[in-house]
Amino acid sequence: MFYRDERLALFIDGSNLYAAAKALGFDIDYKLLRTEFMRRGKLLRAMYYTALLENEEYSPIRPLVDWLNYNGYTMVTKPAKEFTDSMGRRKIKGNMDIELAVDALELAQHLDHVVIFSGDGDFRPLVESLQRKGVRVSVVSTIRSQPPMIADELRRQCDNFIELDELRDVIGRPPRPDDQQVNRDED
């Protein structure tokens, strides 16, 4: 439930949202996403969190990061760590949970409603803290993937769970056939 006059902020865990949308078979149109939440309330901030490989000439996520930066999103990035897993696959590790939590708590006094785009159970204490400050919290993720992308404890703690699959017609676009995103691991 959203109220048109409430002050609203989006906190997007980029790799978590990407994985959830991919599991559901669609890509996010970030212009439509921002427009949708501007319609739902007074959107003060749209924050996007991701780790980037700094030492590569080209990163597949760089065009998205640049586009978001010029189109109303506040980008929060940090250098990612690259490693090879036991199967010999290249993996990228870059957890942004602390940055997202700190920013949400710092902005809480200016907000009525926080929307967290992540299913990570590590955010349950953040949701609880925001609620104690009088901020309503919605979480966007999915239970329709196998396995579900949202932690049960996060879903139970939030004021409102929004099924990402139900936003597909509003914020989605079909995935590109050439989409070759690097696998990302989050703690």
N, C-alpha and C positions, 0 to 999 in steps of 0.2 A: 504494500500500500504506500503510495506516494501522495504528498500534498503539494499543490502548485506553488505555495508560498514558502516552502521549506528550503533552507540553505543546504545544498547537496554537494558532495564530492565523491569522485570515483577513484578507487585505488586498485590498479590493474597489475596483477602478478603476470607479466607478459608470457613467460614460458608455461605457466599453469593454464592460462586461458587458451594459448595456442594448442596445447595438448588436449584440452577438453573439446575444443571446436574440431580438431582433427579427428578425435575419437568419434565424434558425431557426424563427420563427413562434410564439413563446410568450413569456409574461411570467414573471418570477421571483417566487415567493412567498417573501419574505425570512424569514418565520417558519419555514417548512419548511426553508429553506437553513440557518439557524442550528441548528435541531433536528438536521438530518442530520449536521452537523459536530460537534455536541456528542456524538452517538452514536459518531462515529469516533475521538474522543480527548478529552483534557481541554482544552476550548476556553477559553483565557484571555482572548482578545480577538477581536472581530469589528469590524474597522475599515472604514468606508465613506468614500470620497473623491469629492467632487464640487464643481464650481464653481457658484455661484448668482448670479443677477442680483439685486443688492441694491436697485436703484432702482425695481423694478416692484412694483405693488400685489399682483399675483398671479403666482406662478411655478408652472408645471405640476409641477415637481418638489418644491415646498415641502411638500405633504402627505406624500409619501414620506419626506423628510428628517425631518420632525417625528415620524412613526410610528417610523422606525428609531431615532431618538434616545431614545424612550421604551420601546423593546423590545429592549434588549440590545446595540445597536450603538454604537460610538464614532464620532461624525460628525466628519469633518475637511472643512471647507469654506473657500473663499476667494471673493472677488468675481470674477465672470466679466466678460469684455470682450465687448461686443456690436458687431457690424459687419454691413455688407451686402456680399455677395460680388458678383462680376462679372455674375452673372445676376439681381441684384436681390433675392436671397433673404436673409432675416435669419439670421445665424449667431451662435453663441455660442462663445467661445474661453476655455478655462480649464483649463490643463494642471496636473494634480495629481501628476505623476510624482515630483518631488523630495520632496514631503511624504510620499508613500507610501514611498519608498526610505529616507529618514531615519528614519521611525518603525520600519520593519522592522529596520534595522540597530541602532537603540537597544534594541529589544525582544529581539534575537537571543539575548543571554546567558540569557534566561529561557525560551527555546523549544527544542523538539526538531524541530518541523515547522512550516513556513510554507506557507500556501496563498495564491497570488496569483491573483486573478480578473482577468486581462487577457491579451491576446495581443500587447501592445506590445513590440517588439524592444528598445526602450530599457531594458527591465528585465533584459536578459541580464547586464550587469555586476553588478546587485544580486543576482541568483540565484547567480552565481559567488562573490561576496563572502560571502553567507550560507553557501554550501557550505564555503568555507574555514574558517568558524567552527564547522563541525560540524553545521549545521542542514540537515535535509532539506527540499527545496523541491518542491512540486507546483504546477502551473499549470493553471488551468481556463480553457479557451477552446474554439474550434471550428475544425476543418479541413473541416467539412461545408457551410460557406457558400461562396458564389462571389463574390468570391475568399475564400480561407480567412482567418479573423480572427486567426490566430496567426502570428507571425513564425517562420520556420523556425529561426533561431538561438536563439530562446527555447525552442522545443520541444526542440531538441537538448540545451540546457544543463540544463534542469530534471531532477530525479530521477524525476518522474512527471508525465506529461501526462494530464489528465482531460478527456475530450471532453464539453463542455457538453450536447450533444444526448443523451448517455447519462444525464444527470441529470434530463432533462425530466420523467420520471414521478415523480421524487422531490421536486423543488423547483419544478416548473413549474405554471403555471395558464394557461388559454387567454387570449389577448390580448383586451382590451375593444375593442369596435367603435369606441368614441368616443375611443380613445387618440390624442391629437394632441400628441406630444412635439416640442419645438423641435429642429431639427438642431443637433448639436454637433460642433465641430471640435477635434481634439486634435493637438498637435505631437508 
